[in-house]
Amino acid sequence: MTPPPARPILIFDGDCGFCRMWVEFAQSLTGDSVEYVPYQIAADRFPEIAPGDFQTAVQSVSAEGRFSGAEAIFRLLAGVPGYGWMLWLYRYVPGFAILAEAFYRFVARHRNGFYRITRALWGKRVVRSTYYQASALFGRALSLIYLVAFASFGMQVRGLIGSEGILPVSAYFRIARDQLGAQAYWRVPTIFWWTHSDLALLSIAWGGVALAAISILAKSHSKWQRLIFIILYVYYLSIVSAGQIFMSYQWDFLLLEAGFLAIFLRPSMSRVWLFQWLLVRLIFESGLVKITSHDPSWRHLTALAVHYETQPLPTPLAWYANQLPLWFQKASTALVLAVELSMPLLMLGPRRLKQIAAFATIALQVLILVTGNYTFFNYLTIALCLFLFDDAFFAGTRYKPVTPARSKQVASVVLAAVVLILSFIPLDVAAPFGIVNRYGLFAVMTTKRPEVEIEGSNDGQQWLPYIFRNKTGPMNRAPGWVAPFQPRLDWQMWFAALGTFRDNPWFVRFAIALLEGSKPVLALLERDPFGGKQPQQIRAVVYEYHFTTFDERRRTGNWWKREEKGMYFPPVSLRK
């Protein structure tokens, strides 16, 4: 009888390419703690093992005894961080051992086929993926997105929520305290509770810009970059909480969620998986809401036939995309659904499937951003796709996996548990902090494009329009390029047009600000027809806009045509 070896031994078929490939992977995980020997060499050392056993399954020999098949593999990997769960399931979950051994036998009988599958999914070698490059690039990409987001809001903050803005934050806090009492501080988490002067609002916005710029230059994964990410998260959470309806967009909460995870950013697989899980949820939920909404535009594949024309802020290329034939629009709609519903499954697969999912998702995001101005949303989604490319993808670079300290492993488990729980069981207590959110744009497609034109008058007879910087207005003005900057008032005007002014109380405040001649509010517009002076009256008219055709644009030079639909907001004036 062979005496127990000093360290575990795994005996495999040295003539099997599939076996050699996976043994090399196992050796990269266990290092020198396990000896790997082909049975062609080791058979004489273990005469008690029948020759046929070597050919049908791997054999492991250790001080604990002899094991074969799936159990042998699970026992050897039990000491590798992140792999111990397999042996636990094998031991304690009824039926798992039977299924694992049956699957092992099936694979063993079809080794040649599985060798080709492995080559297709992993490449020539199966190695433990590391993500040093991806996490470093993401840290800088996220910092740049933070910079843009803070700068964009900083240029608009006084007109939106400042003391002379449309929805002054001081009034908002007063109402929150009156209605929520002490809970207001938890339900509206923001440092502006302590000070919310215009100077404070500007300081946080532009302070965020400065810190984001420093983070771009900081050393990746350093404690300084981590500290900056903590501050940036707190700053942006404060702005989102105080920004009311102007900061209620999905990409704001996506930035909060990604920014929260970035506080714990490390190139370890457990931390990287959290970003991959965020991307899976983001893309899959975006497709799922389109299917479950039962919207006829998605069901009949006609969504993109109207989308380019009716979306909030189209680009010039949207005009051309709108001219494409219906069959192409239907095929494009089917492709969108296919990408959003299928690629998340590949994101959870082997490295090459991850890369396919990444390229497909990036391509979709590029097509969206060249036809529509969706602020930093598409750029942040593309940045998250970096976590689908391991170090081997970047010029063949490979890094030796580093086993994190026990305390960091525990922190990763706790963080993953919190994220998973909130992913499936939303808790109201966590919702205000944007740690885990729900996603899904355009669940119901807008099929028409109403636009509200605000007009002022000094005599009630001659009405002059206010011109917005980016919102659709003059018919001869081409759609513009504005992303990743977000003109938040222009965006809200698009939503306001889909309902009535009674559905949008902020619109009344906007009209009052125009009557008062608020300089911060007027600064949000491209043209004030009264040159900063107060008009006597304000009203709003609603029009339905359509893109022109090639022939109409050739004849008129207009990108748009419109039809008046009636009064949106009746003439009002300030009491004297």
N, C-alpha and C positions, 0 to 999 in steps of 0.2 A: 504493500500500500504506500503510495507516494505521500510523504509528510506534507503538512500544510505549508504553503509558501509564505515568505516574509511579507509579501505584498500580493494583492489580488492579481490573477492572470486571466486574460481573455484570450481564448484560442479560437481562431477563425480560419476560413478557407483562403489561403494565400493565392489561389488561382482564380478567385472570383473578383472581377473588377468592381462590382457593386459593393462587395464586402470590404475591399481595401479602401474604397472611397469613404465609407461611413466609419470605418475603424480609424482612419486618419482624423476624421472630425471628432470622434470620441476622445482620441489621444490629445487633441488640442484643448479639450475641456478638462481632462483629468491630469494631464501632465505626467510626471514620473510616478505618481501614486499608484498607477496600474501598469502592469507589463502586458504588452500585446505581442502574441507569437502566432505565426501560421501553424496550422496543425501538421503540415508537411514536415515541419521541423520539430514540433513539440510532442508528436504522437508517442514517441518512445519514452518520454518522461512520464506519461500518464497511461500506462498499460491497462488500467482499470476502465478506461473509457473506450467503448467499442468504436472501431473505425467508421462505421456507418453513422454514429452520432456526430462525429466531426463534420460530416458532409451535409447533414440536414439542419444543423443549428449551431450557433456559437456556443461555446462552453466557457464557464468561468469557474475558477478554482480559487478559494480563499480560506482563511481560517474558519469561516462560518460554514464551509462545505462546498459542494459542487452544484452549480445551477446551469440551466441552459435556456436558450430562446429569449423571449421577451423579459423573463424574470432576471436573467443574467445581465442584460443591458440595464434594466432599471436599478439593480443593486449597485452596479458600477457607477452610475450617474447620480446616485442618491446623495453623495457628498458634494456635488457641484451646485453652487447657488443657482436657484431657479429651476432645478430639475428634480428635486426631491419629491415633488408632488406625485410623480408617476409611480414610484414605489408605494407611496401611501395609498393611492387608488388601487394598486394591484393587491395590496394586503387587506384593505378594509372595505372596499366597495363591492358588494355582491355582484358577480357576473363580469366584473371588469377583467379579472385574470383570464377567464375563459375567452373573452373577446380578444384580448391582447395576444394570447397565444395563437388563436385561430388566424388573426391577421398576420402574425409573424410567419406562420406556416405558409400562408398564401403568398406572401412576398418572397419567401425562400424558394418556392416552387417556380416563381416567375422572375428570377433575379435579372435575367437579361433585359426583359422589358422594363423593369424598374430602374435598371442602370441607365437606360436611354431617357427615361422620365427624369431621373435625377440630374443627368447632364443638361437636359432642357431647362429645368427649373432653377438649378443652382450654378451650372457651369462645370468646368473641369474638376474643380475641387469644392467640397463642402466645408466651409469654414464658418466659424462663429462670427456673425456680423458685428462690426463695431461702427459707431456713428460719431467719431470725433469731428470729422470734417462737416458733416451735416449740422451737428449741434452748434459748432462755431459759426457757420454761415447763417444759421437761423437766428442766433443771438444778434448778429449785426443787421440782418434783414428786419427783425422785429424792432430793433432800436430805430432804424430808419423810418419804419411805419409809424412808430410812436411819434417821432419828430414831425412827420407830416400831419398826423392827427392833431397834435397839440397846436401846431402852427395854424392849421386850418381853423380850429375853433378860436384860437387867440385873436385872429383877425375879425371874428364875428361876435365875440362874446358880449361886448357892450351893447350891441344892437339887439341881441337875442334875450339875454337875461340880466343885463346890467341895470343900474338904477334908472336909466332912461330907455330901457329896452322894451321889447314886446311883452315879455313875461318876467318882470323883475324878481330875482331870486329872494329878495327880502320878503315880498308878499307871499311867495310860495312857502317859505319857512314858517311864516306866521300862520298860514292856513294849516300846514302840516302839524304844528304844535297844538292848534285848537282842536283838530280832529283826532289826532293820534296820541296826544299827551306825551308821556315819556317814551313811548314806543317809536316816536318820530325819529329819534336818533339812531335806532336800529333799522327801521324801514327805509330811511333816507340816509345812508351812510356817506358822510362827506365832511371834510375838514372845514367847509365853509360855514358850518354851524358857529364856529368861533369868530370868524370874520368873513363878511361877504361884500365888502366894498368893491367898487370897480377896480381899485388897485390890487385887492386880494385876488380877484378873478383873473386879472391880467398877469399877476405874479405867478400864479399856479400854471397858467397856460404856457407862458414863455419860459418859466422855470423848467417845465417839462421838456420844452424844446432844447434847452441847454443841457439838461441831464441826458436826454436821448443822444445828443451829439457826442457827449463824453463817452457814453456806452458804446457807440460805434467804434471809438478808438481804443476802448479798454481791452485788456487781455481777456480772451474767451475763457469762460468758466471760472474766472477769478472772483474772490470775495467782493471786490469793488463793483464788478458788473452785477453781481447778485444783489448787492445793496441798492444799486441804482434801479434794478428791476422792481425791488420792493417799493421804492419811492414812486416810480412811474405808475405802478399799479394803483397805489393809494391816490395819487394825483388824478389819474384818469377815472377811477371809481368816483372820486369827488365831483368831477365835472359831469359824468353821466348822471349821477344822482341829482345834481342841482340843475342840470340842463333841461329837465322836464321833457316835453314832447319833442324838442329839437335834438335830444340825445337818446332817442328811444329806438334806434335802428339796430338790426341784427348784427351788423359789422361792429358796432360799438361794443356789444356784449361778446362777440367773437374775440375782439382785441382784449377785453378784460379776461376772458378765459385763457387765451394763449399767454397773456401777460402774467396771470397768476401761476400757470405751469412753469413759465420761464424763471420764476423765482427759484425753482428747484431744478433748473436745467443742469444736467450732467450727461456725459456721453455713455452712461450705463444703459443697458437694454431695458431695464424696468422703467426708467425715466423717459426714455425715447418712446416706449410703448404708449405712454400717456398722450403724447402728441399724435402718434399714429391713430389712437382711439378717437381723439378729437376730430381728426380729419375724416375718419370712417363715419362718425356720426354726422358731421357737417354735410358730407356729400350724400350719404344714404337718406337722411331725413329730408334733404332738398328734393330728392326724387320721390320719396314716399308720400309727402304731402300732396304732390301733384296727382298721384294715383288715387289716394284716399279721399281727395276733395270731390271726386266725381265731376269735375269741371268738364263740360263738353269740349272745350278747346283742346284740352290734353287728351281726352278720350278719342276725339276724332283727328288728332294730330294736326290741328290747325293753329296751335298756339303761336308759333313763330310767324305765321302769316299776318298776325296783327301786332305782335310784340314790338317789332322794331319801330313802329309808328306810335304806339301807345305807351311805351316805357317812359319813366320820369324824365331822364335827360339823355336823349339819343346823341350819338356822334354823327359826323358827316357820312361815315360808312353805313350807318343805319338806313339812310335814305336809299342808298344803292341796294342794300340787302332787301329792303322792302319791295323792290321791283322784280325780285326773282320769282319764277313761276311757282304755282301752288304745289306741284309735285316735289319740288326741291324743298319748299318750306315744310312739307309733311315728313320728308326723309330726314331733315334736320331736327325736327321735333322728336322723331323716333330715336335719333342718335343721342339727343340730350337725355332722354329717359333711360336709354340703354347704359350710357356712361354713369349716370347718377345712381342707378339701381344695381349695376353689376360690378363696377370698379371697386367699391368698398370691400367686396368679398375678396378680391385679389390683393387688396392692401393688407389683409391678414395672412396672406400666403407666403411662399418662399420668395427669395430675393428677386428673382427675375419676374415673377408675377407682380411683386411690389413695383418694380420699375415700369412694367406695362401700364399699371394703374396710374402711376405718377405721370407718365407722358400723356396718357389719355386725359387725365384731369387737368393738367397744365394746358393742353391744347384747347380744351373746352373753356377754361378761364381766359385764355388769350382771345378767343373768338368773342367772348362776352365783353371783355374790356375794350376791344376795338370797335364795338357797335353800341356800347352804352357806357355812361359815366357812373360807375358804381363805387366811387370813392376809393378807399384802400382795400375793399373787400376782396377783389380778385388777386391783388398782390399778396395779401396775407394768406389766402388759400394756397397760392403758388409757393409761398415760403414754407407752409406746413408740409408741402409735398417733398421738401428736402429730406424729411425723415424717412422717406421711402427709398433713399439711395444710401447704401452703406459705403464704408471707406474704400472697399474694393472697386467701387464704381468710379471713384475720383482718381483717375490716372493710375489705377491698380494699387493705390496706397492701402496698406494694411497696418493695423495697430494690434498689439497684444492686448486681449481683454484683461481688465484689471478688476479683481474682486473687491467690491466696496467694503468699507468697515461695517461691522455688525450694526452699529447705530444708524448708518445710512441705509442699510438693508431694511431695518425696521421702519425707518421714515418712509421709504419707498412703498412698503406694504401698506402702511397707514394711509398714505396719499392715494394709492391706487384704490384702496377700499372706499375712501370718501368719494372719489370720482365715480366709481362704478355704482355705488349706492345712489348717488344723485343723478346718474345717467338713467336709471330705471325707476327710481322713486323720488320724484321732485319734492323737495321740502321747502315750505314757505320761509322757514327760518334762514335758509341759505340763499334764497332767490335774489335779495337785494344786492348781493356781493358779486354776482355774475361769475361764480366759480364754475358752474356747469349750466348750460343753457339749451334751449330748443331752437332748431333752425329749420328753414324751409321757405325760400322766397317764391313768390308768384304761384302759390297754391291754386288760386283762382285768377285766371288771366283777365286783364282789363281789355275789353274789345273796342272801346271808344276812347277818344282823347278830348275830354272837356278841358278848357283852359279858362281861368279867371283873369280878366283884365281889370285892374284897379284904375279908376279915373278920378280926377279932382276937378273942381270948378269953383269960380268966384262969382258966377252969376246964375248958375242953374241952367244955363243954355249951352255954353261951350264947355265940353268936357275933354280934358287932356289926360292921356294915359301915362302912368308910371311904367318905366321900362326896367325889367329885371336884368341882371347880368347874364344869367344862363338859362332861365326858364324860357320856353317857347313864347314868342311875342310877335315882333315884326315878321311878316310873311316872307320877306326877301332876305332875312338873316339866316345863314346856314346854322345847323346845330353845331355846337362847339365842343372843344376838348377841355375838360376841367379836372377829371380824376388824375391823381388821387385826392385832390382838394375836394371838399364837399360844401357847396353853397346850401346851407341847411334851410334857409328861408325859401329858396327856390324849390327844394324838395318838398317842404310842407305845403307849398302852394299846389303842387301836383296832387297831393292827398286831399287837400281842401276841395278841389274841383270835383272829386268823386262823390262828395256829399253836399251838404248845405252849410251855411255859416253857423247855423244852430248846432251842427255836429262838431264844429270847430271853434270853441269859445276863444281860442287864441287869436282868431281872425278879427274878432271885434276889437281886441286890444291892439292889433296891428293897425286897424283903421283909425283908432283914437290917436296912436302915435304919429300917424301921417297928418292928422288934423292939427296936432300939437307941434308939428314940424321938428320932431325929435332928430337931432343930428346923427346920433349913433344908428338909428333905424334907417334913416335916409342913406347912410353910408353903405348899407347893404344892397342898395339898388344901383343900377347903371345910370339912370337918368331921372331926375326930379323935375317935372315940367314947370315947377314954381320956384326953382332956384333957391330952395331953402326956406322960402316964405310959407306961411300957413295958408292952405286953401280954405275956402268957406265951406265946401261940401266934399264928401267922399262917397263914391258908389262903386259897385263892381258888377261887371257884365260877364256872362259866361258864353263862350264860343266853343264849337266843336271843330277841332283841327284835323286835317289829313295831309299826308305827304302829297306833293304834286307828282304827276307822271313825268316821264322823260319829255314828252311833247309839251306839256303844260309848263315845265320849267324852261324849255327852250323858247317858248313864246313870251313868257312873263318874267323870267328871271327869278321867280319865287320858288322857295323850297317847300312852302306850306300854302294851303288854301283853307279857308275857314267859313263857318256859317254861324250867325248869331242865334243863340238859343234862349235868350231872355235875361232877366235881371237876377243876379246872384245875391247882391247885397243892396238894399234900397238906399237912396241918398240920405246921408246923415250929416249933422253939423254939431259943433260944440255949443253948449248952452252959454248964453251971454248974460 
